[in-house]
């Protein structure tokens, strides 16, 4: 807002909000203007004797001895379930939604429909904890476009009783509709999310063997346990007694059903890995969907490492590797690797069994996309050299070329990392120098030999080859201090 009257108020009242300069616009050639924030002015007005009747409803001085409010029941709104309360200030609608602008949207809908229920203000959840209960924002029907912070304690004082609050996963219209004052908290089963449903569907599909179904069940149970624990923890936070002498006026409207909690999960890791390995090789759509969940939730259970993408370049070190690839029909692992892109062909690495595909890429230029292996074939050869070309390539003493192994959540790089260090690459090479078939462990990659890390932190040319002798020398030589 920007009117001449604002300047009069600013001169009259010391605590009147300070104006801000209106942002520059190339479409407005006028001199810079100072503007007043509507929320600040509206909130300020509520605390003055002169303008309180025109200020934010829930920031005005509360009635000294408000009559107990009257519950008016459940209401459906454009932003989900709400409860109405008749108070000395008028009808307050409390919307149990924490989305942005929920209060404004509901208040605007009320005014556009004639406000038949006489609602004076709409409160919505702010998704955080306030001083006297869950944090609230309010939008008055007189000015629905202005939202301001409101106190749960003030609303409870106007209502005259403890107010119900529902944890996010139990904030269901069917549950809130059944609530009544003084009712016990409803015991409600936490709804399954999409990932749990996908895994349960795979676990029930008898096209998969028992090992794969057990793996899917284990992860589904883990998700359900987390959902129940999260909901219980939310209730502990938002329905606690408070920090002052007056307890917070909040009570849980529903609690999670824990009669079967917790479900068994976190079974034998090797058995679970075997189950996911079989799912990754399957062609059923349920295997694809389950694998997509696992990639995001527990990638360390899967039989492959980080997703890697390199351009198709004849005559490069990667070309030596791709010439050995075997074309195959796509598996679930290929489908997840494709990431909704159009793949031209599907392959498998003959020595590591890693899925590989060729795709046009974002700019239309062909790229190879593959999962890095977790380990390389063991049994005789040793690491002969490492070539740096978009990722790390290992050349073995018997002449084979492999992409260097890498765990699912790390990446291999070299050069100046703007203060970071290429310790992942150093850690992988350090382990392969001793045992080419080692399953790489990057949990503490920052502890890689300092000399190797310094070597990979140098700006090598693309395609540079580092021999075994150079790598061993770097490993045993501490970097020089500058």
C-alpha positions as CSV (number, residue, x, y, z in Angstrom):
1,X,0.0,0.0,0.0
2,X,1.2,3.5,-0.8
3,X,-1.1,6.5,0.0
4,X,-0.6,10.0,1.3
5,X,-2.4,9.0,4.5
6,X,0.4,6.6,5.4
7,X,2.9,9.4,5.7
8,X,0.6,11.2,8.1
9,X,0.5,8.1,10.3
10,X,4.2,7.6,10.1
11,X,4.8,11.1,11.4
12,X,2.2,10.7,14.2
13,X,3.2,7.2,15.5
14,X,6.8,6.4,16.5
15,X,6.2,2.6,16.0
16,X,4.5,2.9,12.6
17,X,6.1,0.4,10.1
18,X,9.1,1.7,8.2
19,X,8.5,2.0,4.4
20,X,10.7,0.2,1.9
21,X,11.8,1.3,-1.6
22,X,9.7,-0.2,-4.4
23,X,11.8,-2.5,-6.5
24,X,13.0,-1.0,-9.8
25,X,11.1,-2.0,-12.9
26,X,12.3,-1.2,-16.5
27,X,8.6,-0.8,-17.4
28,X,8.1,2.0,-14.8
29,X,10.2,5.1,-15.6
30,X,8.9,7.1,-12.5
31,X,11.1,8.1,-9.6
32,X,11.7,5.3,-7.0
33,X,8.8,5.1,-4.6
34,X,8.7,4.0,-1.0
35,X,5.9,1.5,-0.1
36,X,4.5,0.2,3.1
37,X,4.1,-3.6,3.7
38,X,0.4,-4.4,4.0
39,X,0.9,-7.1,6.6
40,X,3.0,-4.9,8.8
41,X,0.5,-2.0,8.7
42,X,-2.5,-4.3,9.3
43,X,-0.8,-5.9,12.3
44,X,0.3,-2.5,13.6
45,X,-3.3,-1.2,13.4
46,X,-4.6,-4.0,15.6
47,X,-2.5,-2.7,18.6
48,X,-3.7,0.9,18.4
49,X,-6.7,2.4,20.1
50,X,-7.6,4.5,17.0
51,X,-7.4,1.7,14.4
52,X,-7.8,-1.6,16.3
53,X,-11.3,-2.1,14.7
54,X,-9.6,-2.0,11.2
55,X,-6.6,-4.1,12.1
56,X,-5.9,-7.8,12.2
57,X,-8.7,-9.6,14.1
58,X,-6.6,-12.0,16.1
59,X,-4.0,-9.3,17.0
60,X,-6.5,-7.0,18.6
61,X,-6.7,-7.0,22.5
62,X,-8.6,-10.0,23.6
63,X,-11.9,-9.6,25.5
64,X,-11.2,-9.5,29.2
65,X,-13.6,-12.4,30.1
66,X,-14.6,-14.0,26.8
67,X,-17.7,-16.3,26.9
68,X,-16.9,-19.9,26.1
69,X,-17.0,-20.5,22.4
70,X,-19.4,-22.9,20.7
71,X,-18.3,-25.6,18.3
72,X,-20.1,-25.4,15.0
73,X,-18.9,-28.6,13.4
74,X,-16.8,-29.7,10.4
75,X,-16.5,-27.8,7.2
76,X,-15.1,-28.8,3.8
77,X,-12.9,-26.0,2.3
78,X,-10.8,-25.5,-0.9
79,X,-7.8,-26.4,1.3
80,X,-9.2,-29.4,3.1
81,X,-10.8,-30.1,6.4
82,X,-11.7,-27.3,8.9
83,X,-13.5,-26.8,12.2
84,X,-15.7,-23.8,12.9
85,X,-16.0,-22.1,16.3
86,X,-18.3,-19.3,17.3
87,X,-16.6,-16.9,19.6
88,X,-17.0,-13.3,21.0
89,X,-15.1,-12.1,17.9
90,X,-17.3,-14.0,15.5
91,X,-16.8,-17.3,13.7
92,X,-13.2,-18.6,13.5
93,X,-12.5,-21.2,10.9
94,X,-9.5,-23.4,11.7
95,X,-8.2,-25.1,8.6
96,X,-6.0,-28.2,9.3
97,X,-3.7,-27.6,6.4
98,X,-0.1,-26.3,6.4
99,X,0.3,-25.4,2.7
100,X,1.3,-21.9,1.6
101,X,-1.5,-19.4,1.4
102,X,-4.1,-21.8,2.7
103,X,-5.7,-19.2,5.0
104,X,-5.9,-16.7,2.2
105,X,-7.4,-19.2,-0.3
106,X,-10.1,-20.3,2.2
107,X,-10.9,-16.7,3.3
108,X,-11.1,-15.6,-0.3
109,X,-13.5,-18.5,-1.2
110,X,-15.7,-17.5,1.8
111,X,-16.0,-13.9,0.7
112,X,-16.6,-14.7,-2.9
113,X,-19.5,-17.1,-1.9
114,X,-21.2,-14.5,0.3
115,X,-19.8,-15.6,3.7
116,X,-23.1,-17.2,4.8
117,X,-21.5,-18.7,7.9
118,X,-20.3,-15.3,9.2
119,X,-16.6,-16.2,9.4
120,X,-14.5,-13.3,10.6
121,X,-11.1,-15.0,10.2
122,X,-9.5,-18.2,8.9
123,X,-6.6,-19.8,10.6
124,X,-4.3,-22.3,9.0
125,X,-1.3,-24.3,10.2
126,X,2.1,-22.9,9.6
127,X,3.9,-26.3,9.9
128,X,6.0,-25.3,12.9
129,X,5.7,-25.0,16.7
130,X,4.8,-21.7,18.3
131,X,5.1,-20.5,21.9
132,X,1.7,-21.7,22.9
133,X,1.0,-24.6,20.5
134,X,1.2,-25.2,16.7
135,X,2.1,-22.1,14.8
136,X,-0.8,-20.4,12.9
137,X,-1.3,-17.9,10.2
138,X,-4.6,-16.1,9.8
139,X,-6.4,-14.3,7.0
140,X,-9.5,-12.2,7.9
141,X,-12.4,-12.2,5.6
142,X,-12.3,-8.4,5.6
143,X,-8.9,-8.5,3.9
144,X,-8.3,-12.1,2.7
145,X,-5.2,-11.2,0.8
146,X,-3.3,-10.3,4.0
147,X,-1.9,-13.1,6.1
148,X,-0.4,-12.6,9.5
149,X,0.9,-14.8,12.4
150,X,-1.6,-15.7,15.0
151,X,-1.3,-17.5,18.4
152,X,-2.8,-20.9,19.0
153,X,-3.2,-19.9,22.7
154,X,-5.3,-16.8,21.8
155,X,-7.6,-18.9,19.6
156,X,-7.9,-21.5,22.4
157,X,-8.8,-18.7,24.8
158,X,-11.5,-17.4,22.5
159,X,-12.9,-20.9,21.9
160,X,-12.7,-21.6,25.7
161,X,-11.3,-25.1,25.4
162,X,-8.3,-27.2,24.3
163,X,-8.1,-27.4,20.5
164,X,-7.6,-30.6,18.5
165,X,-4.6,-31.0,16.2
166,X,-3.9,-33.8,13.8
167,X,-0.5,-35.1,12.7
168,X,0.2,-34.6,9.0
169,X,-0.4,-38.3,7.9
170,X,-3.6,-38.5,9.9
171,X,-5.0,-35.2,8.7
172,X,-7.8,-37.0,6.8
173,X,-11.2,-35.5,6.2
174,X,-12.9,-38.8,7.2
175,X,-11.1,-38.6,10.6
176,X,-11.7,-34.9,11.3
177,X,-15.4,-35.2,10.4
178,X,-15.8,-37.6,13.3
179,X,-14.2,-35.4,15.9
180,X,-16.3,-33.9,18.7
181,X,-15.3,-31.8,21.7
182,X,-14.0,-33.9,24.6
183,X,-13.7,-36.9,22.4
184,X,-10.9,-39.3,22.9
185,X,-8.2,-39.3,20.2
186,X,-9.1,-41.6,17.4
187,X,-6.8,-44.6,16.8
188,X,-6.1,-44.5,13.0
189,X,-4.0,-46.7,10.7
190,X,-1.4,-44.5,9.0
191,X,-2.2,-44.6,5.3
192,X,0.3,-46.3,3.1
193,X,2.3,-44.0,0.8
194,X,2.9,-44.7,-2.8
195,X,6.3,-46.3,-2.2
196,X,4.9,-48.7,0.4
197,X,2.0,-49.6,-2.0
198,X,4.5,-50.3,-4.8
199,X,6.6,-52.6,-2.7
200,X,3.6,-54.4,-1.2
201,X,2.4,-55.1,-4.8
202,X,5.7,-56.5,-5.7
203,X,5.8,-58.6,-2.5
204,X,2.4,-60.1,-3.4
205,X,3.3,-60.9,-7.0
206,X,4.1,-64.6,-7.2
207,X,5.9,-64.1,-10.5
208,X,8.9,-63.2,-8.4
209,X,10.8,-65.8,-6.3
210,X,10.6,-65.9,-2.5
211,X,13.9,-64.1,-2.1
212,X,12.8,-61.1,-4.1
213,X,9.4,-61.0,-2.4
214,X,11.1,-61.0,1.0
215,X,13.3,-58.1,0.0
216,X,10.3,-56.1,-1.1
217,X,8.4,-56.9,2.1
218,X,11.4,-55.9,4.2
219,X,11.6,-52.5,2.6
220,X,7.8,-52.0,2.7
221,X,7.8,-52.8,6.5
222,X,10.7,-50.3,7.0
223,X,8.6,-47.6,5.3
224,X,5.6,-48.4,7.5
225,X,7.6,-48.3,10.7
226,X,9.1,-45.0,9.7
227,X,5.7,-43.5,9.0
228,X,4.3,-44.6,12.3
229,X,7.4,-43.4,14.2
230,X,7.3,-40.1,12.4
231,X,3.6,-39.6,13.3
232,X,4.2,-40.5,16.9
233,X,7.1,-38.1,17.1
234,X,5.0,-35.3,15.6
235,X,2.5,-35.8,18.3
236,X,5.2,-35.6,21.0
237,X,6.4,-32.3,19.5
238,X,3.1,-30.5,18.8
239,X,1.1,-31.8,21.7
240,X,3.6,-31.2,24.5
241,X,2.7,-29.3,27.7
242,X,4.6,-26.1,26.8
243,X,7.2,-24.1,28.5
244,X,5.2,-21.7,30.6
245,X,3.0,-22.2,33.7
246,X,0.0,-22.4,31.4
247,X,0.0,-25.7,29.5
248,X,-0.4,-25.5,25.7
249,X,-4.1,-25.8,24.8
250,X,-3.7,-28.6,22.3
251,X,-4.6,-32.3,22.1
252,X,-4.1,-34.9,19.4
253,X,-7.3,-35.5,17.5
254,X,-5.9,-38.9,16.3
255,X,-3.0,-41.2,17.1
256,X,-1.5,-43.9,14.9
257,X,-2.5,-47.5,15.4
258,X,0.5,-49.3,16.8
259,X,-1.1,-52.7,17.5
260,X,1.3,-54.3,15.0
261,X,4.2,-51.9,15.3
262,X,7.0,-52.4,14.6
263,X,6.9,-54.7,11.7
264,X,9.9,-57.0,11.1
265,X,12.5,-55.4,8.9
266,X,16.3,-55.0,8.4
267,X,16.8,-58.7,7.7
268,X,20.0,-60.4,6.7
269,X,21.8,-57.9,4.3
270,X,23.2,-60.5,2.0
271,X,19.8,-62.2,1.6
272,X,18.2,-58.9,0.9
273,X,20.9,-58.0,-1.7
274,X,20.3,-61.3,-3.4
275,X,16.6,-60.6,-3.6
276,X,17.1,-57.2,-5.1
277,X,19.6,-58.5,-7.6
278,X,17.0,-60.9,-8.9
279,X,14.5,-58.1,-9.2
280,X,17.0,-56.0,-11.1
281,X,17.3,-58.7,-13.7
282,X,13.5,-59.2,-14.0
283,X,11.3,-57.8,-16.8
284,X,8.0,-57.4,-14.9
285,X,6.7,-53.8,-14.5
286,X,6.3,-54.4,-10.7
287,X,10.1,-55.1,-10.6
288,X,10.8,-51.7,-12.3
289,X,8.5,-49.8,-9.9
290,X,10.0,-51.6,-6.9
291,X,13.6,-51.0,-8.1
292,X,12.8,-47.2,-8.5
293,X,11.8,-47.1,-4.9
294,X,14.9,-49.0,-3.8
295,X,17.3,-46.7,-5.8
296,X,16.0,-43.7,-3.9
297,X,15.6,-45.4,-0.5
298,X,18.3,-48.0,0.0
299,X,20.7,-48.0,-3.0
300,X,23.4,-49.9,-1.0
301,X,21.2,-53.0,-1.3
302,X,21.4,-52.9,-5.0
303,X,24.0,-54.7,-7.1
304,X,25.4,-51.6,-8.8
305,X,27.1,-48.3,-8.1
306,X,26.7,-44.7,-9.2
307,X,25.0,-43.8,-12.4
308,X,27.6,-42.6,-14.9
309,X,27.2,-40.9,-18.3
310,X,29.9,-40.4,-20.9
311,X,29.7,-39.2,-24.6
312,X,30.0,-41.7,-27.4
313,X,33.6,-41.0,-28.7
314,X,35.3,-43.4,-31.1
315,X,39.0,-43.9,-30.4
316,X,38.8,-43.1,-26.7
317,X,39.5,-45.3,-23.7
318,X,35.8,-45.8,-23.2
319,X,35.5,-47.0,-26.8
320,X,37.7,-49.9,-25.9
321,X,35.3,-50.8,-23.2
322,X,32.1,-50.4,-25.2
323,X,33.3,-52.6,-28.0
324,X,33.1,-55.6,-25.5
325,X,29.5,-54.8,-24.5
326,X,26.9,-57.4,-25.2
327,X,23.5,-56.3,-26.6
328,X,20.6,-57.6,-24.6
329,X,16.9,-57.2,-23.9
330,X,16.1,-54.6,-21.2
331,X,15.7,-55.6,-17.6
332,X,14.2,-53.7,-14.7
333,X,17.7,-52.2,-14.0
334,X,17.9,-50.9,-17.6
335,X,14.4,-49.4,-17.3
336,X,15.3,-47.5,-14.1
337,X,18.7,-46.5,-15.6
338,X,16.9,-45.0,-18.6
339,X,15.1,-42.4,-16.4
340,X,12.3,-41.9,-18.9
341,X,14.7,-41.1,-21.7
342,X,14.4,-42.8,-25.0
343,X,17.1,-45.5,-25.1
344,X,18.4,-46.6,-28.5
345,X,19.9,-49.9,-27.4
346,X,20.6,-52.0,-24.2
347,X,23.7,-53.8,-23.2
348,X,25.4,-55.7,-20.4
349,X,29.0,-55.6,-19.3
350,X,30.3,-59.1,-20.0
351,X,32.8,-59.1,-17.1
352,X,30.9,-57.1,-14.4
353,X,27.2,-57.7,-15.5
354,X,26.6,-53.9,-15.2
355,X,23.5,-52.6,-17.2
356,X,24.4,-50.2,-20.0
357,X,22.4,-48.2,-22.5
358,X,22.9,-45.8,-25.3
359,X,20.7,-42.8,-25.6
360,X,20.6,-39.5,-27.6
361,X,21.2,-37.4,-24.4
362,X,19.9,-34.0,-23.6
363,X,21.5,-32.2,-26.5
364,X,20.8,-35.0,-29.0
365,X,24.4,-36.2,-29.0
366,X,24.7,-39.9,-28.2
367,X,25.9,-40.9,-24.7
368,X,26.6,-44.1,-22.9
369,X,24.8,-44.4,-19.5
370,X,25.7,-47.1,-17.1
371,X,25.9,-48.1,-13.5
372,X,29.5,-48.2,-12.2
373,X,30.4,-51.6,-10.8
374,X,30.8,-52.1,-7.1
375,X,33.9,-54.3,-7.7
376,X,36.0,-55.6,-10.6
377,X,36.7,-59.2,-11.5
378,X,39.3,-60.8,-9.2
379,X,41.6,-63.7,-9.7
380,X,45.1,-62.8,-11.0
381,X,45.5,-59.5,-12.8
382,X,46.4,-56.2,-11.1
383,X,45.7,-52.6,-11.7
384,X,48.2,-51.5,-14.4
385,X,47.1,-47.9,-14.9
386,X,44.2,-45.4,-14.6
387,X,42.9,-43.2,-17.4
388,X,41.0,-40.0,-16.8
389,X,38.2,-39.5,-19.3
390,X,34.9,-38.3,-18.0
391,X,35.3,-40.8,-15.2
392,X,38.1,-43.1,-14.0
393,X,39.0,-46.1,-16.2
394,X,41.0,-49.0,-15.0
395,X,43.4,-50.8,-17.3
396,X,44.4,-54.2,-15.9
397,X,47.6,-56.1,-16.3
398,X,45.9,-58.5,-18.7
399,X,44.7,-55.7,-20.9
400,X,41.1,-55.3,-20.0
401,X,39.4,-51.9,-19.5
402,X,36.8,-51.2,-16.9
403,X,35.0,-48.2,-15.5
404,X,36.4,-47.8,-12.0
405,X,34.1,-49.1,-9.2
406,X,32.1,-46.6,-7.2
407,X,29.5,-46.8,-4.5
408,X,25.9,-45.6,-5.4
409,X,26.0,-42.3,-3.6
410,X,29.5,-41.1,-4.5
411,X,31.1,-39.9,-7.8
412,X,34.6,-40.1,-9.2
413,X,36.3,-36.9,-10.5
414,X,39.6,-35.2,-10.5
415,X,41.0,-31.6,-10.8
416,X,40.4,-28.5,-8.7
417,X,37.2,-28.9,-6.8
418,X,37.0,-25.3,-5.6
419,X,38.3,-26.2,-2.2
420,X,37.0,-29.8,-2.3
421,X,39.4,-32.7,-2.8
422,X,39.1,-35.7,-5.2
423,X,39.4,-38.1,-2.2
424,X,36.8,-40.5,-3.6
425,X,39.0,-41.3,-6.7
426,X,42.0,-41.5,-4.4
427,X,40.3,-43.9,-2.1
428,X,39.1,-46.2,-4.9
429,X,42.6,-46.4,-6.5
430,X,44.2,-47.0,-3.1
431,X,42.0,-50.1,-2.6
432,X,42.5,-51.4,-6.1
433,X,46.2,-51.1,-6.0
434,X,46.2,-53.7,-3.2
435,X,43.3,-55.9,-4.5
436,X,41.8,-55.4,-7.9
437,X,38.7,-57.4,-6.9
438,X,38.0,-55.4,-3.7
439,X,34.5,-54.1,-3.2
440,X,35.2,-50.5,-2.7
441,X,34.3,-48.8,0.6
442,X,34.0,-45.0,0.5
443,X,32.5,-44.3,3.9
444,X,35.7,-42.6,5.0
445,X,37.1,-41.5,1.6
446,X,38.5,-38.3,3.1
447,X,41.1,-40.5,4.9
448,X,42.6,-41.6,1.5
449,X,46.4,-41.3,1.2
450,X,47.2,-37.6,1.0
451,X,49.6,-38.1,-1.8
452,X,47.0,-39.9,-4.0
453,X,44.4,-37.2,-3.2
454,X,46.9,-34.5,-4.2
455,X,47.6,-36.3,-7.5
456,X,44.0,-36.5,-8.4
457,X,43.5,-32.9,-7.4
458,X,45.8,-31.8,-10.2
459,X,44.3,-30.5,-13.4
460,X,45.2,-33.5,-15.7
461,X,44.3,-33.4,-19.4
462,X,41.3,-35.4,-20.4
463,X,42.6,-38.9,-21.4
464,X,45.7,-38.6,-19.2
465,X,47.0,-42.0,-18.1
466,X,48.5,-42.5,-14.6
467,X,50.7,-45.7,-14.5
468,X,50.8,-48.1,-11.5
469,X,54.3,-46.8,-10.7
470,X,53.1,-43.2,-10.6
471,X,50.1,-44.1,-8.4
472,X,52.2,-46.1,-6.0
473,X,54.8,-43.3,-5.8
474,X,52.1,-40.8,-5.1
475,X,50.5,-43.0,-2.4
476,X,53.8,-43.2,-0.4
477,X,54.8,-39.5,-1.0
478,X,53.1,-36.9,1.2
479,X,52.2,-33.7,-0.7
480,X,54.4,-30.7,-0.4
481,X,53.1,-27.9,1.8
482,X,52.9,-24.6,0.1
